[in-house]
Amino acid sequence: MGGRPSGKSDKRHPAFPRVDHLQWIIQSMVFSPAMVGSTVVLRDIAGPGQAIVCDTLRTSVHTVDATNGSVYERPLPRRLWLDTACTTGDARTSFVVTADLVDRRVVLVGWSTVTDYTLAEYTNAGEVTRGTETKPVSARVTKGAGGGTGGGHPSVCVGDLVWFDANHDGVQGTGEAGIPGVKLTLTGPTGQPGTDVSGAVVGP
């Protein structure tokens, strides 16, 4: 499970206004055969200084393997949706786990506009619920101190460490070792290749 805000701008999304914004991602656990028939809820809660743009919500199925990690496969079929609700402060979707989701995870992606540019950091919280068990996730983006008066879009970097998060708290704790040889592929909200602030595709 995870949440990741991103400071990138996606002008290709027709529903998104051309302003600075944050991308967030809530991803489920990898489903096992024992989870078939379970109801899962993915939820994002906007932090201070931002507002969720409901038209940008996308729910997709990802394959997971040791070489490529979590890789976009296809949109989540609408026949599996139970409910989707969204306000500027809270977005959620629920679905039922079916046999074709075994060994895969479901990812909810959306964008939030920045409504308060004076904050030093922007936080993002979320929840992944299966049955009666709820796991919280969170992430944050810290504003740089470069100063200046020019325009443009803020950016963030992706960490260079992957580890086994045994207690699912999103923090590398004592005894949670790194995993070598993991390849990271950046993708956009609908699975398109990730780009840097100049628009160039970022390779694996």
GUNUVO-933706 format. One line per 4 residues: number of its first residue (from 1); their letters; for each residue y, x, z of N, C-alpha, C, CB. Coordinates in Angstrom, 3 decimals. Atoms other than C-alpha are relative to their C-alpha. Glycine has a CB too. Layout:
N
NUM	A	Y X Z Y X Z Y X Z Y X Z ~ ...
This chain:
204
1	MGGR	-1.178 0.850 0.000 0.000 0.000 0.000 1.230 0.887 0.000 0.004 -0.962 1.218 ~ -1.178 -0.839 0.003 3.435 1.309 -0.654 1.222 -0.727 -0.483 -0.229 1.198 -0.837 ~ -1.261 0.508 0.509 7.069 0.591 -1.282 0.809 1.173 -0.487 0.770 -0.804 1.075 ~ -0.762 -1.132 0.516 9.274 2.786 -3.439 1.260 -0.475 -0.668 -0.831 0.817 -0.975
5	PSGK	-1.225 0.275 0.723 12.936 2.255 -4.202 0.316 1.139 -0.957 1.160 -0.223 0.971 ~ -0.375 -1.014 0.970 14.255 4.115 -7.238 1.432 -0.249 -0.422 -0.952 -0.008 -1.224 ~ -1.400 0.158 0.373 17.836 4.770 -8.267 0.234 -0.014 -1.490 0.803 1.083 0.605 ~ -0.161 -0.062 1.449 17.228 4.505 -12.008 0.565 -1.300 -0.564 -1.334 0.315 -0.660
9	SDKR	-0.553 1.162 0.673 19.004 2.157 -14.387 -0.902 -0.387 -1.169 1.442 0.279 -0.485 ~ 0.847 0.483 1.091 16.986 0.000 -16.801 0.805 -0.964 -0.857 -1.289 -0.688 0.546 ~ -0.850 0.842 0.844 19.391 -1.292 -19.447 -0.821 -0.770 -1.030 1.054 0.853 -0.707 ~ 0.820 0.693 0.984 16.451 -2.392 -21.607 -0.468 -1.350 0.502 -1.189 0.846 -0.375
13	HPAF	0.460 1.281 -0.526 15.633 -5.280 -19.292 1.063 -1.054 -0.270 -0.312 0.096 1.521 ~ -1.032 0.955 0.422 17.442 -8.309 -20.776 0.580 -0.809 1.144 -0.565 -0.936 -1.021 ~ -0.496 0.826 -1.096 17.774 -10.103 -17.431 0.857 0.798 0.973 -1.159 -0.633 0.740 ~ -0.648 -0.820 -1.017 19.320 -7.162 -15.630 1.420 0.376 -0.378 -0.803 1.248 0.246
17	PRVD	-1.382 -0.394 0.270 23.093 -6.679 -15.393 0.142 1.517 0.009 0.948 -0.626 1.031 ~ -0.141 -1.448 0.119 24.335 -3.203 -16.248 0.811 0.558 1.159 0.659 0.370 -1.332 ~ -0.619 -0.560 -1.193 25.151 -2.034 -12.733 -1.035 0.848 0.701 0.551 -1.113 0.942 ~ 0.932 -0.820 -0.763 23.642 0.437 -10.317 -0.955 -0.897 0.776 0.756 0.949 0.957
21	HLQW	1.005 0.819 -0.667 20.458 -0.860 -8.795 -1.160 0.848 0.482 -0.504 -1.093 -0.933 ~ 1.176 -0.657 -0.558 17.246 0.022 -6.991 -1.258 -0.693 -0.516 0.039 -0.015 1.551 ~ 1.297 0.572 0.349 13.679 -0.463 -8.175 -0.899 0.100 1.233 -0.642 0.736 -1.240 ~ 0.945 -0.035 -1.112 11.084 -1.376 -5.556 -1.383 -0.423 -0.491 0.475 -0.918 1.158
25	IIQS	1.385 0.250 0.375 7.307 -1.530 -5.747 -0.810 -0.268 1.266 -0.592 1.203 -0.798 ~ 0.941 0.293 -1.075 4.835 -3.205 -3.390 -1.388 -0.042 -0.622 0.348 -1.354 0.734 ~ 1.336 -0.028 0.590 1.201 -2.389 -4.110 -1.064 -0.310 1.047 -0.273 1.364 -0.643 ~ 1.080 0.405 -0.896 -1.975 -3.804 -2.609 -0.960 1.157 0.236 -0.754 -1.208 -0.573
29	MVFS	1.119 -0.900 -0.138 -5.032 -2.010 -1.370 -0.865 -0.081 -1.255 -0.819 -0.332 1.263 ~ 0.984 0.091 1.082 -7.798 -1.229 -3.891 -1.078 -0.981 0.461 -0.618 1.423 -0.358 ~ 0.891 1.072 -0.423 -10.061 -4.272 -3.836 -1.477 0.393 -0.120 0.269 -1.247 -0.822 ~ 1.442 -0.230 -0.031 -13.749 -4.014 -2.907 -0.715 -1.319 -0.291 -0.447 0.586 1.379
33	PAMV	0.737 1.251 0.238 -16.499 -6.533 -3.758 0.069 -0.964 1.176 -1.448 0.306 -0.307 ~ -0.049 0.863 -1.179 -16.316 -7.829 -0.181 1.297 -0.798 0.096 -0.172 0.830 1.247 ~ -1.294 0.676 -0.063 -12.682 -8.897 -0.768 0.119 -1.144 -1.007 1.108 0.999 -0.234 ~ -0.056 1.067 0.997 -13.476 -11.267 -3.664 0.094 -1.355 0.699 -1.241 0.050 -0.929
37	GSTV	-0.246 1.300 -0.619 -12.210 -14.752 -2.800 1.120 0.016 1.016 -1.241 -0.489 0.653 ~ -1.089 -0.103 -0.976 -9.538 -13.431 -0.409 1.333 -0.373 -0.628 0.072 1.416 0.577 ~ -1.376 0.239 0.416 -5.912 -14.522 -0.625 0.849 1.185 0.434 0.549 -1.331 0.596 ~ -0.858 -1.149 -0.278 -3.398 -11.654 -0.842 1.445 -0.391 -0.276 -0.415 1.235 -0.856
41	VLRD	-1.431 0.249 0.178 0.378 -11.869 -0.417 0.725 1.343 -0.025 0.564 -0.921 1.139 ~ -0.860 -1.173 0.094 2.753 -9.106 -1.585 1.441 -0.466 0.196 -0.182 0.742 -1.378 ~ -1.355 0.454 -0.343 6.260 -9.375 -0.125 0.965 1.175 0.084 -0.010 -0.767 1.332 ~ -1.070 -0.981 -0.134 9.491 -7.398 -0.459 1.174 -0.635 0.717 0.433 0.544 -1.377
45	IAGP	-1.146 0.477 -0.771 12.437 -7.744 1.932 1.169 0.944 -0.276 -0.328 -0.072 1.541 ~ -1.145 -0.839 0.357 15.801 -6.470 0.705 0.703 0.510 1.242 0.986 -0.774 -0.879 ~ -0.758 -0.576 -1.100 17.620 -4.108 3.044 1.481 -0.252 -0.153 -0.258 1.479 0.098 ~ -1.454 0.181 0.083 21.369 -4.038 3.751 0.563 0.612 -1.275 0.684 0.621 1.221
49	GQAI	-0.711 -0.550 1.137 23.673 -3.517 0.790 -0.663 -0.199 -1.337 0.202 1.412 0.207 ~ 0.679 0.235 1.269 21.375 -4.890 -1.909 -0.446 -1.446 -0.095 -1.200 0.940 -0.157 ~ 0.431 1.374 0.241 20.251 -8.158 -3.465 -1.058 -0.005 -1.094 1.201 -0.904 -0.391 ~ 1.095 0.058 0.964 16.968 -8.855 -5.268 0.416 -0.829 -1.214 -1.271 -0.593 0.652
53	VCDT	-0.224 0.742 1.244 17.286 -9.934 -8.914 -1.332 -0.662 -0.360 0.525 0.950 -1.173 ~ 1.284 0.694 0.117 14.560 -12.579 -9.139 -0.573 0.006 -1.411 0.152 -1.415 0.460 ~ 0.487 0.011 1.380 14.344 -12.553 -12.949 -0.742 1.280 -0.375 1.156 -0.208 -0.949 ~ 0.641 -1.277 0.335 13.032 -8.972 -12.818 -1.401 0.143 0.585 0.858 1.141 0.483
57	LRTS	1.312 -0.128 -0.650 9.845 -9.670 -10.816 -1.113 0.092 -1.036 -0.255 -1.191 0.944 ~ 1.170 -0.158 0.846 6.637 -8.475 -12.489 -1.208 0.296 0.890 0.217 1.131 -1.051 ~ 1.223 -0.241 -0.760 3.078 -8.577 -11.138 -1.062 0.501 -0.961 -0.477 -1.290 0.742 ~ 0.925 -0.614 0.939 0.514 -6.290 -12.750 -1.234 0.539 0.703 0.687 1.113 -0.762
61	VHTV	1.261 -0.556 -0.486 -3.031 -4.978 -12.353 -0.041 1.481 -0.370 -1.233 -0.767 -0.599 ~ 0.083 -1.436 0.238 -3.539 -1.217 -12.011 -1.413 0.502 0.270 1.011 0.753 0.878 ~ 1.233 -0.711 -0.291 -6.663 0.891 -12.306 0.340 1.202 0.879 -0.725 0.442 -1.314 ~ -0.220 -1.109 -0.914 -7.074 3.690 -9.775 -1.144 0.990 -0.155 0.117 -0.494 1.469
65	DATN	1.046 -1.022 0.034 -8.927 6.978 -10.207 0.543 1.317 0.529 -0.546 0.180 -1.431 ~ -0.378 -1.264 -0.635 -8.909 10.499 -8.787 0.874 0.867 -0.895 -1.239 0.769 0.392 ~ -0.760 -0.843 0.922 -7.390 12.051 -11.920 1.405 -0.523 -0.246 -0.730 0.114 -1.313 ~ -1.294 0.566 0.399 -4.572 9.665 -12.844 0.679 -0.834 1.071 -0.180 -0.836 -1.210
69	GSVY	-0.597 0.828 -1.045 -3.978 7.738 -9.620 0.071 -1.451 -0.433 1.393 0.508 0.358 ~ -0.184 1.410 0.329 -2.602 4.211 -10.062 0.631 -0.125 -1.387 0.879 -0.705 1.067 ~ -0.446 0.070 1.388 -2.238 3.375 -13.773 0.086 -1.464 -0.440 -0.959 0.796 -0.927 ~ -0.193 1.365 0.498 -0.817 0.163 -15.282 -1.096 -0.367 -0.989 1.383 -0.147 -0.662
73	ERPL	1.044 0.467 0.903 -3.548 -1.848 -16.986 0.431 -1.247 -0.769 -1.273 -0.286 0.777 ~ -0.356 1.265 0.651 -2.293 -5.394 -17.675 0.777 -0.858 0.991 -1.275 -0.755 -0.511 ~ -0.631 0.942 -0.931 -0.175 -8.215 -16.226 -1.068 -0.755 0.789 0.912 -0.997 -0.763 ~ 0.916 0.829 -0.780 -1.828 -10.221 -13.449 -0.105 -1.361 -0.674 0.480 -0.142 1.485
77	PRRL	0.132 1.299 0.680 -3.274 -13.335 -15.176 0.584 -1.140 0.842 -1.479 -0.287 -0.312 ~ -0.652 1.102 -0.714 -1.307 -16.465 -14.270 -1.005 -0.928 0.675 0.866 -0.799 -0.955 ~ 1.013 0.867 -0.619 -4.565 -18.291 -13.485 -0.326 0.446 1.422 -1.277 -0.011 -0.846 ~ 0.282 -0.502 -1.343 -4.833 -16.094 -10.369 1.165 -0.231 0.957 -0.330 1.479 -0.057
81	WLDT	-1.167 0.199 -0.855 -1.324 -16.851 -9.073 -0.174 -1.252 0.854 1.280 -0.103 -0.848 ~ -0.029 1.167 -0.878 -1.147 -19.160 -6.075 1.427 -0.470 0.219 -0.663 0.317 1.342 ~ -1.392 0.360 -0.267 2.584 -19.022 -5.433 0.876 1.228 -0.211 0.171 -0.561 1.446 ~ -1.012 -1.043 0.093 5.682 -16.956 -6.218 1.326 -0.603 0.429 0.087 0.594 -1.448
85	ACTT	-1.287 0.484 -0.490 8.996 -17.354 -4.411 0.971 1.172 0.077 -0.149 -0.689 1.389 ~ -0.978 -1.088 -0.009 12.226 -15.354 -4.558 1.384 -0.511 0.365 0.040 0.694 -1.360 ~ -1.421 0.157 -0.272 15.701 -15.267 -3.040 0.610 1.392 -0.115 0.268 -0.650 1.424 ~ -0.628 -1.318 0.075 18.235 -12.425 -3.036 -0.445 0.918 1.127 1.505 -0.141 0.026
89	GDAR	0.424 -0.828 -1.131 16.776 -11.246 0.274 -1.495 0.113 0.190 0.585 -0.529 1.233 ~ 1.440 0.050 -0.270 13.047 -11.974 0.012 -0.744 -0.419 -1.271 -0.313 -0.986 1.172 ~ 0.809 0.339 1.177 10.509 -11.936 -2.832 -1.471 0.139 0.373 0.357 0.918 -1.226 ~ 1.425 -0.077 -0.317 6.797 -12.663 -2.610 -0.828 -0.666 -1.083 -0.288 -0.648 1.356
93	TSFV	0.961 0.640 0.884 3.781 -13.507 -4.689 -1.357 0.023 0.681 -0.055 0.706 -1.390 ~ 1.335 0.064 -0.577 0.297 -14.596 -3.652 -1.004 -0.293 -1.107 -0.076 -1.077 1.117 ~ 1.044 0.155 1.015 -2.956 -14.563 -5.582 -1.359 0.095 0.680 0.136 1.077 -1.125 ~ 1.351 -0.074 -0.507 -6.698 -14.771 -5.122 -0.712 1.172 -0.666 -0.758 -1.327 -0.244
97	VTAD	0.740 -1.145 0.529 -8.933 -11.706 -5.535 -1.257 -0.507 -0.710 -0.372 1.005 1.142 ~ 1.165 0.386 0.780 -11.514 -12.231 -8.278 -0.831 1.248 -0.318 0.425 -0.731 -1.305 ~ 0.907 -1.109 0.268 -14.446 -10.086 -9.406 0.597 1.017 -0.967 -1.304 -0.523 -0.552 ~ -0.564 -0.951 0.964 -12.433 -8.571 -12.272 1.119 0.858 0.597 0.527 -0.750 -1.207
101	LVDR	-0.982 -0.851 -0.685 -9.970 -7.105 -9.723 -0.661 1.058 0.878 0.929 -0.856 0.848 ~ 0.701 -0.994 -0.818 -12.651 -5.067 -7.925 0.265 1.405 -0.563 -1.537 -0.298 0.041 ~ -0.343 -1.389 0.336 -11.785 -1.321 -7.941 1.377 0.119 -0.649 -1.052 0.586 -0.929 ~ -1.364 -0.023 0.502 -8.221 -2.226 -8.946 0.945 -0.417 1.117 0.158 -0.925 -1.233
105	RVVL	-1.008 0.503 -0.921 -4.990 -2.982 -7.145 1.005 -0.818 -0.784 0.698 1.156 0.761 ~ -1.056 0.803 0.617 -2.172 -5.452 -7.832 1.343 0.521 0.504 -0.175 -1.530 0.326 ~ -1.307 -0.570 -0.305 1.437 -4.262 -7.932 1.096 -1.013 -0.317 0.223 1.308 -0.791 ~ -1.183 0.842 0.195 4.621 -6.342 -7.494 1.207 0.918 -0.132 0.189 -1.021 1.184
109	VGWS	-1.153 -0.851 0.281 7.728 -4.719 -9.008 1.229 -0.867 -0.208 -0.254 0.891 -1.240 ~ -1.253 0.694 0.232 11.336 -5.829 -8.957 1.171 0.954 0.116 0.161 -1.152 0.977 ~ -1.229 -0.785 -0.080 14.930 -4.614 -8.987 0.987 -0.706 0.923 0.620 0.211 -1.410 ~ -1.064 0.536 -0.854 17.805 -5.072 -6.550 1.330 0.618 -0.407 -0.295 0.277 1.504
113	TVTD	-1.336 -0.529 0.252 21.511 -4.747 -7.290 0.569 0.566 1.290 0.932 -1.095 -0.576 ~ -0.703 -0.563 -1.147 23.595 -2.583 -4.978 1.259 -0.832 0.218 0.347 1.522 -0.221 ~ -1.154 0.838 -0.316 26.141 -4.846 -3.262 0.996 0.684 0.916 -0.457 -1.278 0.630 ~ -0.885 -0.746 -0.897 27.617 -2.324 -0.811 -0.151 1.486 -0.316 -0.328 -0.296 1.511
117	YTLA	0.073 -1.400 0.424 28.393 1.139 -2.221 0.410 0.972 1.104 0.877 0.216 -1.213 ~ -0.465 -0.878 -1.067 29.627 2.492 1.115 -1.130 0.520 0.880 1.001 -0.723 0.850 ~ 1.096 -0.411 -0.866 26.198 2.888 2.717 -0.490 1.403 -0.344 -1.149 -0.991 -0.101 ~ 0.538 -1.343 0.209 24.726 6.369 3.182 -1.444 -0.037 -0.471 0.101 0.811 1.278
121	EYTN	1.373 0.136 0.465 21.186 5.121 2.594 -0.346 -1.471 -0.189 -0.975 0.660 0.987 ~ 0.454 1.364 0.296 19.380 2.047 1.286 -1.483 -0.079 0.348 0.254 -0.383 -1.515 ~ 1.372 0.144 -0.464 16.197 0.852 2.934 -0.681 -1.171 -0.694 -0.037 -0.187 1.519 ~ 0.801 1.034 0.631 13.409 -1.283 1.583 -1.228 -0.221 0.863 -0.393 0.388 -1.462
125	AGEV	1.170 0.308 -0.825 10.707 -3.057 3.575 -0.873 -1.012 -0.727 0.424 -0.543 1.396 ~ 0.895 0.956 0.626 7.686 -5.042 2.570 -1.235 -0.229 0.835 -0.390 0.467 -1.377 ~ 1.239 0.323 -0.702 4.358 -6.480 3.627 -1.105 -0.255 -1.020 0.190 -1.235 0.926 ~ 1.190 0.339 0.763 0.862 -6.663 2.201 -0.931 -0.739 0.950 -0.688 1.278 -0.619
129	TRGT	0.823 0.834 -0.871 -1.197 -9.487 3.716 -1.276 -0.402 -0.733 0.783 -1.254 0.463 ~ 1.282 0.516 0.510 -4.885 -10.219 3.153 -0.659 -0.757 1.142 -0.939 1.164 -0.539 ~ 0.530 0.837 -1.079 -6.239 -13.107 5.170 0.971 -0.015 1.158 -1.381 0.501 0.464 ~ -0.844 -0.016 -1.198 -4.879 -12.693 8.710 0.566 1.379 0.305 -0.786 -0.492 1.189
133	ETKP	-0.456 -1.368 -0.248 -4.165 -8.954 8.422 1.213 0.315 -0.864 -1.131 1.013 -0.275 ~ -1.221 -0.370 0.701 -0.644 -7.805 7.504 0.330 1.459 0.268 1.170 -0.903 0.425 ~ -0.397 -1.400 -0.111 0.341 -4.196 6.807 1.442 0.148 -0.475 -0.951 0.920 -0.823 ~ -1.387 -0.220 0.433 4.056 -3.275 6.737 0.117 1.275 -0.830 0.939 0.077 1.219
137	VSAR	-0.326 -1.198 0.774 5.440 -0.788 4.188 1.514 0.140 -0.031 -0.591 -0.073 -1.452 ~ -1.447 -0.200 0.049 8.881 0.773 3.911 0.324 1.276 -0.770 0.594 0.064 1.427 ~ -0.488 -1.178 0.710 10.920 3.301 1.959 1.522 0.010 0.082 -0.486 0.012 -1.489 ~ -1.456 -0.077 -0.027 14.489 4.529 1.710 0.502 0.967 -1.063 0.493 0.431 1.388
141	VTKG	-0.707 -0.902 0.908 16.922 6.181 -0.697 1.259 0.455 0.711 0.335 -0.692 -1.373 ~ -1.189 -0.553 -0.640 19.582 8.498 0.712 1.007 0.413 -1.064 -0.365 1.205 0.901 ~ -1.060 -0.322 0.963 22.885 8.823 -1.124 0.378 1.470 0.123 1.246 -0.899 0.225 ~ -0.439 -1.381 -0.010 23.886 12.341 -2.140 1.451 0.111 0.423 -0.197 0.625 -1.362
145	AGGG	-1.366 -0.221 -0.478 27.110 13.887 -0.879 0.818 0.796 -1.010 -0.017 0.728 1.345 ~ -0.661 -0.790 1.030 28.325 15.279 -4.211 1.463 -0.326 -0.184 -0.696 -0.183 -1.286 ~ -1.400 0.372 0.161 31.592 13.352 -4.242 0.367 -0.205 -1.464 0.894 1.060 0.612 ~ -0.467 0.197 1.372 33.720 12.961 -7.385 0.351 -1.456 -0.254 -1.058 0.464 -0.998
149	TGGG	-0.442 1.347 0.333 35.133 9.918 -9.122 -0.589 -0.495 -1.310 1.504 -0.046 -0.070 ~ 0.558 0.387 1.288 33.079 9.805 -12.335 -0.983 -1.148 0.126 -0.676 1.180 -0.648 ~ 0.986 1.065 0.018 30.788 6.974 -13.360 -1.389 0.562 -0.224 0.337 -1.023 -1.075 ~ 1.370 -0.433 0.241 27.050 7.088 -13.883 -0.968 -0.758 0.880 -0.139 1.494 0.237
153	HPSV	1.050 0.657 -0.762 23.793 6.105 -12.245 -0.640 0.983 0.962 -1.056 -0.601 -0.933 ~ 0.658 -0.894 -0.958 22.268 7.584 -9.062 -1.449 0.210 -0.397 0.085 -0.567 1.431 ~ 1.404 -0.270 0.306 18.836 9.157 -9.324 -0.694 0.489 1.262 -0.136 1.045 -1.147 ~ 0.793 -0.499 -1.122 16.037 10.086 -6.955 -1.095 0.882 -0.562 -0.599 -1.170 0.851
157	CVGD	1.110 -0.832 0.438 13.252 12.636 -7.097 -1.289 -0.532 0.628 0.235 1.496 0.381 ~ 1.304 0.419 -0.495 9.541 11.990 -6.613 -0.606 1.166 0.755 -0.935 -0.469 -1.161 ~ 0.591 -1.057 -0.819 7.769 13.936 -3.886 -1.142 0.717 -0.691 -0.486 -0.571 1.296 ~ 1.033 -0.808 0.636 5.315 16.685 -4.764 -1.257 0.114 0.859 0.538 1.380 -0.303
161	LVWF	1.170 -0.055 -0.869 2.712 15.932 -2.084 -0.695 -1.352 0.018 0.396 0.423 1.429 ~ 0.827 1.205 -0.101 -0.112 13.375 -2.212 -1.011 0.241 1.104 -0.712 -0.342 -1.364 ~ 0.946 -0.164 -1.090 -2.198 12.820 0.880 -0.771 -1.284 0.241 0.717 0.429 1.271 ~ 0.787 1.172 -0.359 -4.870 10.478 2.220 0.634 -0.659 1.223 -1.486 0.384 0.277
165	DANH	-0.721 0.709 -1.067 -2.947 7.929 4.298 -0.996 -0.875 0.774 1.173 -0.874 -0.590 ~ 1.112 0.676 -0.680 -5.772 6.992 6.680 0.433 -1.249 0.758 -0.670 0.954 0.956 ~ -0.436 1.161 -0.781 -3.707 4.590 8.825 0.988 -0.878 -0.763 0.628 0.459 1.300 ~ -0.818 0.838 0.886 -1.671 3.158 5.889 1.429 -0.220 0.500 -0.667 -1.334 -0.181
169	DGVQ	-1.361 0.190 -0.502 1.712 3.787 7.536 1.058 0.639 -0.899 0.115 0.568 1.396 ~ -0.947 -0.597 0.926 3.286 5.639 4.594 0.574 1.327 0.444 1.100 -0.934 -0.232 ~ -0.484 -1.269 -0.545 3.844 8.794 6.695 -1.192 0.941 0.145 0.727 -0.206 1.378 ~ 1.098 -0.942 -0.152 1.714 11.950 6.583 -0.104 0.404 1.462 0.199 1.243 -0.907
173	GTGE	0.203 -0.285 -1.407 0.354 12.170 10.117 -0.954 1.165 0.206 -0.521 -1.226 0.709 ~ 0.921 -1.071 -0.353 -1.696 14.789 11.928 -1.413 -0.353 -0.455 0.030 0.265 1.517 ~ 1.363 0.233 0.458 -5.118 15.138 10.328 -0.096 -0.695 -1.348 -0.725 -0.802 1.007 ~ 0.006 0.639 1.316 -4.083 13.400 7.070 0.278 1.079 -1.048 1.064 -1.163 -0.080
177	AGIP	-0.103 -1.164 0.871 -4.776 16.172 4.573 0.528 -0.359 -1.381 -1.345 0.671 -0.127 ~ -0.435 0.170 1.370 -3.221 16.635 1.173 -1.179 -0.117 -0.945 0.885 1.148 -0.414 ~ 1.037 0.158 1.023 -5.198 15.777 -1.976 0.418 0.845 -1.197 -0.201 -1.517 -0.405 ~ -0.387 -0.869 1.119 -5.157 18.548 -4.620 -0.362 -0.605 -1.349 -0.662 1.360 0.140
181	GVKL	0.368 0.346 1.366 -5.194 18.072 -8.371 0.366 -1.401 -0.445 -1.432 0.173 -0.161 ~ -0.380 1.365 0.383 -3.557 14.623 -8.479 1.077 0.054 -1.079 0.503 -0.806 1.235 ~ -0.999 0.071 1.064 -1.667 13.840 -11.699 0.811 -1.280 0.164 -0.672 0.054 -1.404 ~ -0.895 1.141 -0.170 1.350 11.538 -11.367 0.631 -0.355 -1.340 1.094 0.306 1.056
185	TLTG	-0.639 0.482 1.218 2.516 9.434 -14.307 1.025 -1.065 0.375 -1.052 -0.565 -1.002 ~ -1.069 0.940 -0.326 5.861 7.648 -13.964 0.068 -1.096 -1.063 1.360 0.733 0.114 ~ -0.130 1.122 0.928 6.135 4.178 -15.502 1.118 -0.916 0.470 -1.333 -0.781 -0.120 ~ -1.038 0.979 -0.308 8.821 1.517 -15.665 -0.605 -1.286 0.514 0.855 -0.281 -1.225
189	PTGQ	0.460 1.234 -0.640 8.579 -2.029 -14.255 -0.994 -0.800 -0.820 1.164 -0.859 0.306 ~ 0.969 0.725 0.825 6.568 -3.339 -17.202 -1.036 0.934 -0.601 0.713 -0.757 -1.109 ~ 1.006 -0.940 0.458 4.411 -0.244 -17.717 0.471 0.979 -1.057 -1.144 -0.741 -0.521 ~ -0.504 -0.926 1.008 6.641 1.578 -20.216 0.183 1.386 0.624 1.337 -0.514 -0.603
193	PGTD	-0.159 -1.351 -0.553 6.984 5.395 -19.851 1.281 0.142 0.821 -0.002 1.027 -1.126 ~ -1.173 -0.255 -0.826 9.362 6.507 -17.103 0.930 0.989 -0.685 -0.416 0.527 1.377 ~ -0.988 -0.889 0.600 12.578 8.220 -18.180 0.917 0.572 1.060 0.816 -0.736 -1.059 ~ -0.972 -0.577 -0.917 15.083 10.526 -16.538 1.365 -0.636 -0.246 0.070 1.540 -0.165
197	VSGA	-1.320 0.628 0.097 18.801 9.759 -16.173 0.628 0.182 -1.378 0.924 0.570 1.060 ~ -0.499 -0.186 1.361 19.375 11.029 -19.735 -0.777 -0.811 -1.010 -0.049 1.454 -0.379 ~ 0.790 0.827 0.896 16.790 8.659 -21.183 -1.231 0.674 -0.577 0.846 -0.456 -1.100 ~ 1.168 -0.717 0.512 14.149 11.329 -21.924 -1.249 -0.395 0.788 0.223 1.528 0.074
201	VVGP	1.260 0.368 -0.654 10.523 10.407 -21.183 -0.447 1.113 0.923 -1.097 -0.305 -1.041 ~ 0.505 -0.953 -0.978 9.169 12.124 -18.068 -1.511 0.115 -0.159 0.376 -0.429 1.446 ~ 1.433 -0.217 0.201 5.753 13.653 -18.712 -0.772 -0.013 1.295 -0.235 1.302 -0.706 ~ 0.838 -0.039 -1.220 2.809 13.635 -16.270 0.214 1.271 0.781 -1.479 -0.132 -0.354
